[in-house]
Amino acid sequence: MASVGPPTASTQPDLPSGIAVLKTVPYAFMLPEILCGTWVWILVAATSVSFPLLQGWVMYVSLTSCLISLLLLLGYLLGFHRNSENWKVLDSLYHGATAILYMSAAVLQANATIRSETGPNSPLYYQLNCAASFFAFITTFLYILHAFSIYYQ
């Protein structure tokens, strides 16, 4: 018969804090998510946002995700979570939702890449858009990995 009472130390989540965040899966994905997302934003901005409707969403998703992920990473590094189960739920929901948003941004960026193949600055903008599409899909994959790793942890 199971006892009803406060959780013991063995049932508490073991969330890392400090530098251990960067060495523990799935939290180790956070820094690459931020770096790849920053590259998406920089590369799209370098194209002078040739397709504002498409690339505006890409820039919004990449910049917002980078900032929120950075705040979440700082929260883990500084130990704001205090080993609370709610942080795992927040982390999983955030990364799952962001993976969906990033997938939409990656598809729109791929569309912008195809459209930039024939344009006035065709070779340069096409190459920048190709790189932005690549990093957008890599970032999407990282967010998906993070969300599922938290879920199955």
MARMILO-767217 format. One record per atom (N, C-alpha, C): chain; atom name; x, y, z. Coordinates in steps of 0.02 Angstrom, whole numbers. Example, Ala and Ser with C-alpha at 12.3 -4.5 7.8 and 13.67 -1.06 7.14 Angstrom:
MARMILO-767217
A/N/660/-284/390
A/CA/615/-225/390
A/C/660/-165/390
A/N/642/-112/354
A/CA/684/-53/357
A/C/645/2/394
END
This chain:
MARMILO-767217
A/N/42/-58/0
A/CA/0/0/0
A/C/45/62/0
A/N/33/107/-45
A/CA/73/167/-52
A/C/53/217/2
A/N/103/251/28
A/CA/88/301/79
A/C/72/368/45
A/N/27/403/77
A/CA/7/469/52
A/C/41/521/95
A/N/76/566/65
A/CA/111/617/103
A/C/155/658/57
A/N/196/698/86
A/CA/240/739/44
A/C/290/696/6
A/N/309/719/-53
A/CA/356/680/-92
A/C/424/676/-56
A/N/456/620/-64
A/CA/522/611/-35
A/C/575/634/-84
A/N/636/633/-62
A/CA/690/657/-105
A/C/697/617/-168
A/N/678/553/-166
A/CA/686/511/-226
A/C/634/525/-279
A/N/576/554/-259
A/CA/525/569/-308
A/C/529/640/-334
A/N/571/681/-304
A/CA/580/749/-328
A/C/617/748/-395
A/N/600/792/-441
A/CA/638/794/-503
A/C/709/817/-489
A/N/754/790/-527
A/CA/824/810/-518
A/C/843/857/-575
A/N/823/919/-568
A/CA/838/969/-620
A/C/906/999/-607
A/N/948/1002/-658
A/CA/1015/1030/-648
A/C/1013/1105/-639
A/N/1063/1131/-607
A/CA/1071/1203/-604
A/C/1145/1218/-609
A/N/1160/1280/-623
A/CA/1230/1298/-633
A/C/1257/1271/-699
A/N/1321/1258/-700
A/CA/1354/1235/-761
A/C/1332/1164/-781
A/N/1303/1126/-734
A/CA/1280/1058/-749
A/C/1224/1058/-801
A/N/1191/1116/-810
A/CA/1138/1122/-861
A/C/1167/1107/-930
A/N/1227/1131/-943
A/CA/1257/1124/-1009
A/C/1283/1054/-1021
A/N/1283/1011/-970
A/CA/1309/943/-976
A/C/1255/889/-971
A/N/1192/910/-962
A/CA/1138/863/-951
A/C/1088/866/-1008
A/N/1072/807/-1036
A/CA/1020/804/-1088
A/C/954/808/-1053
A/N/906/844/-1075
A/CA/898/883/-1136
A/C/919/956/-1130
A/N/940/976/-1070
A/CA/956/1047/-1059
A/C/1017/1069/-1099
A/N/1059/1021/-1118
A/CA/1118/1037/-1158
A/C/1099/1060/-1228
A/N/1037/1047/-1249
A/CA/1014/1069/-1315
A/C/999/1144/-1316
A/N/993/1175/-1258
A/CA/972/1245/-1255
A/C/1022/1293/-1288
A/N/1085/1284/-1274
A/CA/1135/1329/-1304
A/C/1138/1321/-1380
A/N/1138/1260/-1408
A/CA/1135/1254/-1482
A/C/1070/1282/-1511
A/N/1014/1276/-1475
A/CA/951/1306/-1499
A/C/957/1381/-1505
A/N/987/1411/-1455
A/CA/996/1484/-1455
A/C/1044/1505/-1511
A/N/1100/1470/-1518
A/CA/1149/1488/-1568
A/C/1122/1479/-1639
A/N/1090/1422/-1653
A/CA/1062/1410/-1720
A/C/1006/1459/-1735
A/N/964/1473/-1685
A/CA/910/1521/-1694
A/C/936/1591/-1708
A/N/992/1608/-1676
A/CA/1023/1674/-1688
A/C/1049/1677/-1760
A/N/1077/1622/-1783
A/CA/1101/1620/-1853
A/C/1044/1628/-1902
A/N/987/1599/-1887
A/CA/928/1607/-1931
A/C/911/1681/-1935
A/N/907/1714/-1878
A/CA/889/1784/-1877
A/C/940/1827/-1914
A/N/1005/1815/-1903
A/CA/1057/1854/-1936
A/C/1056/1843/-2011
A/N/1049/1781/-2033
A/CA/1050/1767/-2105
A/C/990/1796/-2141
A/N/931/1792/-2110
A/CA/872/1821/-2141
A/C/879/1897/-2143
A/N/904/1927/-2090
A/CA/914/2000/-2089
A/C/964/2022/-2141
A/N/1013/1979/-2157
A/CA/1063/1996/-2208
A/C/1034/1997/-2278
A/N/976/1966/-2288
A/CA/944/1967/-2354
A/C/901/2028/-2364
A/N/902/2074/-2317
A/CA/861/2134/-2319
A/C/787/2117/-2318
A/N/769/2059/-2295
A/CA/700/2035/-2289
A/C/663/2048/-2355
A/N/684/2012/-2406
A/CA/657/2021/-2473
A/C/583/2004/-2478
A/N/560/1958/-2438
A/CA/490/1937/-2438
A/C/461/1949/-2369
A/N/437/2010/-2355
A/CA/418/2029/-2287
A/C/365/1985/-2255
A/N/317/1962/-2293
A/CA/264/1921/-2263
A/C/291/1854/-2240
A/N/335/1824/-2280
A/CA/364/1760/-2262
A/C/418/1768/-2209
A/N/466/1810/-2224
A/CA/525/1814/-2181
A/C/513/1855/-2118
A/N/461/1895/-2117
A/CA/443/1930/-2056
A/C/424/1881/-2001
A/N/385/1829/-2020
A/CA/367/1778/-1971
A/C/428/1739/-1949
A/N/473/1725/-1995
A/CA/535/1689/-1978
A/C/576/1729/-1928
A/N/582/1793/-1940
A/CA/621/1835/-1894
A/C/587/1841/-1826
A/N/521/1847/-1826
A/CA/484/1851/-1763
A/C/494/1788/-1721
A/N/484/1730/-1753
A/CA/491/1666/-1717
A/C/563/1657/-1693
A/N/611/1670/-1736
A/CA/681/1658/-1716
A/C/703/1705/-1660
A/N/686/1768/-1665
A/CA/707/1816/-1613
A/C/671/1804/-1547
A/N/606/1793/-1549
A/CA/568/1780/-1489
A/C/591/1716/-1455
A/N/600/1664/-1495
A/CA/623/1600/-1467
A/C/692/1605/-1436
A/N/736/1642/-1469
A/CA/803/1651/-1441
A/C/800/1687/-1374
A/N/761/1739/-1370
A/CA/757/1777/-1307
A/C/725/1737/-1251
A/N/671/1702/-1265
A/CA/638/1662/-1213
A/C/682/1603/-1193
A/N/715/1571/-1241
A/CA/761/1516/-1225
A/C/819/1541/-1183
A/N/844/1600/-1199
A/CA/899/1628/-1160
A/C/876/1641/-1088
A/N/816/1668/-1079
A/CA/790/1679/-1012
A/C/781/1613/-974
A/N/756/1562/-1009
A/CA/747/1496/-978
A/C/815/1466/-959
A/N/864/1473/-1003
A/CA/931/1448/-988
A/C/961/1484/-927
A/N/952/1550/-925
A/CA/977/1587/-867
A/C/941/1566/-803
A/N/876/1552/-809
A/CA/839/1527/-751
A/C/867/1461/-725
A/N/886/1417/-771
A/CA/917/1353/-751
A/C/987/1365/-722
A/N/1026/1407/-755
A/CA/1094/1419/-732
A/C/1095/1450/-662
A/N/1047/1494/-648
A/CA/1045/1528/-583
A/C/1005/1490/-531
A/N/974/1434/-551
A/CA/938/1392/-504
A/C/870/1417/-483
A/N/838/1457/-525
A/CA/771/1483/-508
A/C/719/1428/-502
A/N/731/1371/-532
A/CA/681/1318/-533
A/C/672/1286/-464
A/N/722/1289/-422
A/CA/719/1260/-354
A/C/694/1188/-355
A/N/714/1152/-407
A/CA/698/1081/-415
A/C/623/1067/-415
A/N/585/1111/-447
A/CA/513/1105/-449
A/C/490/1065/-511
A/N/441/1022/-501
A/CA/413/984/-557
A/C/380/1029/-608
A/N/355/1087/-587
A/CA/323/1134/-633
A/C/370/1159/-688
A/N/434/1163/-673
A/CA/482/1185/-722
A/C/489/1135/-779
A/N/484/1071/-763
A/CA/486/1020/-816
A/C/426/1026/-862
A/N/368/1039/-834
A/CA/308/1048/-874
A/C/314/1111/-916
A/N/335/1166/-886
A/CA/345/1228/-923
A/C/395/1219/-979
A/N/450/1186/-964
A/CA/502/1174/-1014
A/C/476/1132/-1072
A/N/440/1079/-1056
A/CA/413/1035/-1108
A/C/361/1071/-1151
A/N/316/1107/-1120
A/CA/265/1144/-1159
A/C/297/1198/-1202
A/N/344/1235/-1174
A/CA/377/1288/-1212
A/C/413/1259/-1272
A/N/453/1207/-1262
A/CA/492/1180/-1317
A/C/448/1145/-1369
A/N/394/1114/-1347
A/CA/347/1084/-1394
A/C/313/1135/-1438
A/N/288/1189/-1406
A/CA/255/1242/-1444
A/C/304/1278/-1490
A/N/364/1289/-1465
A/CA/414/1323/-1506
A/C/436/1279/-1565
A/N/438/1214/-1556
A/CA/454/1169/-1611
A/C/403/1176/-1667
A/N/339/1180/-1648
A/CA/286/1189/-1699
A/C/293/1256/-1734
A/N/304/1309/-1696
A/CA/313/1375/-1727
A/C/374/1378/-1772
A/N/428/1347/-1749
A/CA/489/1346/-1789
A/C/481/1305/-1853
A/N/441/1252/-1850
A/CA/429/1213/-1911
A/C/392/1257/-1962
A/N/344/1295/-1940
A/CA/309/1340/-1987
A/C/357/1392/-2015
A/N/401/1419/-1972
A/CA/449/1468/-1995
A/C/499/1437/-2044
A/N/520/1376/-2031
A/CA/569/1343/-2075
A/C/538/1330/-2144
A/N/475/1311/-2145
A/CA/442/1299/-2210
A/C/434/1365/-2248
A/N/415/1419/-2213
A/CA/409/1484/-2246
A/C/478/1509/-2270
A/N/530/1495/-2232
A/CA/597/1515/-2254
A/C/619/1475/-2314
A/N/601/1412/-2317
A/CA/616/1371/-2376
A/C/580/1399/-2437
A/N/518/1421/-2428
A/CA/480/1452/-2483
A/C/514/1516/-2505
A/N/537/1557/-2458
A/CA/573/1618/-2475
A/C/638/1603/-2512
A/N/670/1548/-2494
A/CA/731/1527/-2528
A/C/717/1510/-2601
A/N/664/1473/-2613
A/CA/645/1454/-2681
A/C/629/1517/-2722
A/N/593/1564/-2691
A/CA/574/1625/-2726
A/C/633/1670/-2739
A/N/686/1666/-2699
A/CA/744/1710/-2708
A/C/793/1684/-2760
A/N/777/1627/-2789
A/CA/823/1597/-2838
A/C/830/1642/-2900
A/N/776/1674/-2917
A/CA/777/1719/-2974
A/C/759/1789/-2951
A/N/809/1829/-2941
A/CA/797/1897/-2918
A/C/856/1941/-2935
A/N/851/2005/-2918
A/CA/906/2051/-2935
A/C/972/2033/-2901
A/N/969/2013/-2839
A/CA/1030/1993/-2803
A/C/1031/1917/-2795
A/N/1013/1882/-2847
A/CA/1001/1811/-2846
A/C/1055/1769/-2812
A/N/1117/1771/-2833
A/CA/1165/1724/-2802
A/C/1176/1736/-2727
A/N/1185/1798/-2707
A/CA/1198/1813/-2637
A/C/1138/1798/-2592
A/N/1079/1824/-2610
A/CA/1020/1814/-2569
A/C/998/1740/-2568
A/N/1008/1707/-2624
A/CA/991/1636/-2626
A/C/1035/1596/-2578
A/N/1099/1610/-2578
A/CA/1145/1575/-2532
A/C/1129/1590/-2459
A/N/1115/1653/-2444
A/CA/1097/1672/-2376
A/C/1032/1638/-2355
A/N/983/1637/-2400
A/CA/919/1605/-2385
A/C/927/1529/-2377
A/N/971/1499/-2417
A/CA/985/1427/-2409
A/C/1013/1413/-2340
A/N/1061/1453/-2319
A/CA/1091/1444/-2253
A/C/1039/1455/-2198
A/N/996/1506/-2206
A/CA/944/1520/-2156
A/C/895/1462/-2152
A/N/877/1433/-2209
A/CA/832/1375/-2210
A/C/864/1316/-2175
A/N/927/1304/-2189
A/CA/963/1249/-2156
A/C/962/1257/-2080
A/N/981/1316/-2056
A/CA/982/1327/-1984
A/C/912/1326/-1954
A/N/862/1347/-1992
A/CA/793/1346/-1966
A/C/770/1274/-1955
A/N/786/1229/-2001
A/CA/767/1159/-1992
A/C/809/1125/-1938
A/N/872/1143/-1932
A/CA/914/1116/-1877
A/C/886/1139/-1810
A/N/867/1202/-1806
A/CA/840/1229/-1743
A/C/774/1195/-1727
A/N/732/1184/-1777
A/CA/669/1148/-1766
A/C/683/1079/-1737
A/N/731/1044/-1767
A/CA/749/978/-1743
A/C/774/979/-1671
A/N/813/1029/-1653
A/CA/838/1035/-1585
A/C/781/1047/-1535
A/N/733/1089/-1554
A/CA/676/1101/-1510
A/C/633/1038/-1502
A/N/625/1001/-1556
A/CA/588/938/-1552
A/C/624/888/-1506
A/N/690/881/-1515
A/CA/729/837/-1472
A/C/722/856/-1399
A/N/726/921/-1386
A/CA/722/944/-1317
A/C/653/928/-1287
A/N/601/942/-1325
A/CA/533/930/-1300
A/C/521/856/-1285
A/N/541/812/-1330
A/CA/531/741/-1319
A/C/576/714/-1265
A/N/637/740/-1259
A/CA/682/716/-1207
A/C/656/734/-1138
A/N/627/793/-1131
A/CA/597/813/-1066
A/C/537/767/-1052
A/N/497/755/-1103
A/CA/437/715/-1094
A/C/452/644/-1073
A/N/504/614/-1102
A/CA/521/545/-1087
A/C/572/537/-1031
A/N/589/591/-999
A/CA/639/588/-946
A/C/609/561/-882
END
